[in-house]
Amino acid sequence: MPGFKFPTPASCKLKDRAVLCTADRILAVYNQATGKEAQRITKSVKKWFASEAAKHGWAGGHFLPEVQSGHGAGCVLFVPPQQVNISIKVKNTTLVLEAETGEE
């Protein structure tokens, strides 16, 4: 069985601001890294995953329950802010900085 890699922000598309890591993937990565056999997203799994997410460069995460069972469905991982291009316009004596969105 091939090893599971911890997800990284670099693997996301630039337009993605957040991605979902499913419970199955979280448990597979956790079990592989720790040698344990967790079957649910427990407090200790959440603590470990959140710590690893920070180490791998994620801006943060939020664990979600599954709507019917209430068990952990996964974790939304937030991509850290990317480089922002700034345009500078001076209007009279007011300096206005506007982030460029890339959309016209």
Residue frames as qw, qx, qy, qz and C-alpha x, y, z in Angstrom:
[[0.000, 0.891, 0.454, 0.000, 0.00, 0.00, 0.00],
 [0.418, 0.495, -0.041, 0.761, 1.50, 3.34, -1.00],
 [0.317, -0.346, -0.471, 0.747, 2.18, 5.92, 1.68],
 [0.035, 0.885, 0.437, 0.155, -0.07, 8.88, 2.21],
 [0.392, 0.186, -0.122, 0.893, 1.45, 12.35, 2.08],
 [0.076, -0.645, -0.475, 0.594, 0.25, 15.16, 4.30],
 [0.370, 0.783, 0.393, 0.310, -1.47, 17.75, 2.08],
 [0.410, -0.317, -0.022, 0.855, 0.38, 21.02, 1.47],
 [0.255, 0.784, 0.205, -0.528, -0.80, 24.46, 0.34],
 [0.021, -0.510, 0.600, 0.616, 1.61, 24.17, -2.62],
 [0.189, 0.144, 0.935, 0.264, -0.56, 21.36, -4.01],
 [0.254, 0.694, 0.569, -0.361, -3.57, 23.72, -4.26],
 [0.376, 0.598, 0.394, 0.588, -4.58, 25.81, -7.22],
 [0.215, 0.077, -0.177, 0.957, -3.93, 29.52, -6.77],
 [0.368, -0.377, -0.263, -0.808, -7.66, 30.30, -6.91],
 [0.680, -0.421, -0.600, -0.020, -8.45, 27.89, -4.05],
 [0.147, -0.669, 0.335, -0.647, -8.66, 29.64, -0.71],
 [0.560, -0.316, 0.648, -0.408, -9.62, 26.53, 1.22],
 [0.563, 0.174, -0.752, -0.296, -9.72, 22.78, 0.60],
 [0.820, -0.350, 0.175, -0.418, -11.34, 19.82, 2.36],
 [0.217, 0.354, -0.905, 0.095, -9.26, 16.98, 3.73],
 [0.764, -0.264, -0.368, -0.459, -11.71, 14.12, 4.28],
 [0.699, -0.531, 0.386, -0.282, -11.92, 12.07, 7.45],
 [0.985, 0.118, 0.080, 0.099, -10.66, 9.00, 5.56],
 [0.595, 0.609, -0.241, 0.466, -7.51, 10.82, 4.46],
 [0.258, -0.751, 0.378, -0.476, -6.94, 12.38, 7.90],
 [0.862, -0.355, 0.311, -0.183, -7.17, 8.95, 9.53],
 [0.922, 0.309, -0.025, 0.231, -4.93, 7.32, 6.92],
 [0.355, 0.705, -0.322, 0.522, -2.23, 9.97, 7.38],
 [0.480, -0.657, 0.368, -0.450, -2.58, 9.90, 11.17],
 [0.959, -0.182, 0.202, -0.080, -2.43, 6.11, 11.41],
 [0.815, 0.449, -0.127, 0.343, 0.55, 5.95, 9.05],
 [0.188, 0.730, -0.345, 0.559, 2.49, 8.66, 10.91],
 [0.448, -0.573, 0.450, -0.518, 1.73, 7.48, 14.45],
 [0.263, 0.165, -0.950, 0.025, 1.45, 3.71, 13.99],
 [0.361, 0.139, 0.664, -0.639, -1.96, 3.82, 15.68],
 [0.004, 0.284, 0.868, 0.407, -5.27, 2.54, 14.33],
 [0.230, 0.317, 0.356, -0.848, -7.68, 5.43, 14.92],
 [0.175, 0.394, 0.845, 0.315, -11.10, 4.90, 13.33],
 [0.017, -0.887, -0.452, -0.091, -12.70, 8.24, 14.19],
 [0.270, 0.598, -0.126, 0.744, -11.65, 11.87, 14.37],
 [0.602, -0.620, -0.433, 0.255, -11.01, 12.12, 18.11],
 [0.194, -0.976, 0.061, 0.076, -9.58, 15.03, 20.10],
 [0.595, -0.509, 0.466, 0.413, -6.09, 13.53, 19.91],
 [0.591, 0.358, 0.543, 0.477, -6.38, 13.09, 16.12],
 [0.150, 0.938, 0.248, 0.188, -7.58, 16.70, 15.76],
 [0.392, -0.864, 0.217, 0.230, -4.73, 17.99, 17.92],
 [0.647, -0.209, 0.548, 0.487, -2.15, 16.04, 15.91],
 [0.490, 0.565, 0.521, 0.411, -3.63, 17.03, 12.54],
 [0.002, 0.990, 0.133, 0.045, -3.85, 20.73, 13.45],
 [0.485, -0.719, 0.357, 0.348, -0.23, 20.70, 14.60],
 [0.614, 0.028, 0.610, 0.499, 0.91, 18.98, 11.41],
 [0.353, 0.802, 0.422, 0.233, -1.15, 21.38, 9.27],
 [0.152, -0.973, 0.098, 0.143, 0.68, 24.34, 10.82],
 [0.571, -0.465, 0.535, 0.413, 4.05, 22.62, 10.23],
 [0.543, 0.273, 0.655, 0.449, 3.13, 22.07, 6.57],
 [0.162, -0.032, 0.216, 0.962, 2.30, 25.74, 6.00],
 [0.127, -0.631, -0.684, -0.343, -1.48, 25.91, 6.24],
 [0.080, -0.455, 0.122, -0.878, -2.97, 29.16, 7.55],
 [0.418, -0.116, 0.606, -0.667, -5.41, 27.20, 9.72],
 [0.286, -0.112, -0.892, -0.331, -8.16, 24.65, 9.64],
 [0.541, -0.118, 0.308, -0.774, -11.68, 23.90, 10.82],
 [0.041, 0.034, 0.998, 0.023, -13.03, 20.42, 11.56],
 [0.538, -0.028, -0.190, -0.821, -16.54, 19.72, 10.30],
 [0.478, 0.021, 0.822, -0.310, -19.10, 17.21, 11.58],
 [0.072, -0.163, -0.837, -0.517, -21.04, 15.03, 9.16],
 [0.389, -0.228, -0.071, -0.890, -24.62, 16.31, 9.01],
 [0.783, -0.257, -0.396, -0.404, -26.43, 13.09, 9.90],
 [0.820, -0.184, -0.482, 0.247, -24.10, 11.21, 12.24],
 [0.333, -0.932, 0.097, -0.100, -22.28, 14.15, 13.82],
 [0.839, -0.260, 0.217, 0.426, -18.98, 12.26, 13.44],
 [0.172, -0.679, 0.326, 0.635, -15.98, 14.05, 11.98],
 [0.745, 0.619, 0.245, -0.047, -16.38, 14.50, 8.22],
 [0.715, 0.338, 0.041, 0.611, -12.99, 16.12, 7.71],
 [0.352, -0.661, -0.104, 0.655, -11.12, 19.36, 8.03],
 [0.425, 0.869, 0.153, 0.202, -11.25, 22.47, 5.88],
 [0.646, -0.310, 0.065, 0.695, -7.69, 23.72, 5.45],
 [0.188, 0.959, 0.133, -0.167, -7.15, 27.40, 4.70],
 [0.729, 0.369, 0.063, 0.574, -4.51, 28.36, 2.16],
 [0.380, -0.570, -0.122, 0.718, -2.18, 31.11, 3.43],
 [0.312, 0.888, 0.090, -0.325, -2.44, 34.48, 1.69],
 [0.764, 0.292, 0.262, 0.512, -0.53, 34.66, -1.57],
 [0.324, -0.188, 0.095, 0.922, 1.54, 37.57, -2.78],
 [0.219, 0.827, 0.494, -0.155, -0.67, 40.57, -3.46],
 [0.412, 0.267, 0.241, 0.837, 0.13, 43.09, -6.14],
 [0.098, -0.748, -0.402, 0.519, -0.59, 46.66, -5.11],
 [0.348, 0.591, 0.290, 0.668, -1.31, 49.62, -7.33],
 [0.304, -0.498, -0.321, 0.746, -0.57, 53.05, -5.91],
 [0.153, 0.694, 0.406, 0.574, -2.57, 56.14, -6.83],
 [0.240, -0.293, -0.349, 0.857, -2.07, 59.56, -5.31],
 [0.012, -0.722, -0.549, -0.420, -5.24, 61.66, -5.32],
 [0.166, -0.898, 0.031, -0.407, -4.59, 65.21, -4.12],
 [0.070, -0.630, 0.653, -0.414, -3.07, 64.55, -0.69],
 [0.825, -0.194, 0.400, -0.350, -4.57, 61.11, -0.11],
 [0.131, 0.402, -0.881, -0.212, -2.61, 57.96, -0.87],
 [0.858, 0.044, 0.162, -0.485, -4.89, 55.10, -1.95],
 [0.047, -0.358, 0.923, 0.134, -3.56, 51.52, -2.00],
 [0.831, 0.151, 0.064, -0.531, -5.67, 48.96, -3.81],
 [0.521, -0.219, 0.814, 0.130, -5.00, 45.23, -4.06],
 [0.447, 0.338, -0.548, -0.621, -5.13, 43.94, -7.61],
 [0.776, -0.008, 0.512, -0.367, -7.50, 41.01, -8.00],
 [0.277, -0.167, 0.836, 0.443, -6.35, 39.94, -11.45],
 [0.303, 0.599, 0.737, 0.078, -9.88, 40.49, -12.75],
 [0.102, -0.059, 0.194, 0.974, -10.72, 43.32, -15.07]]
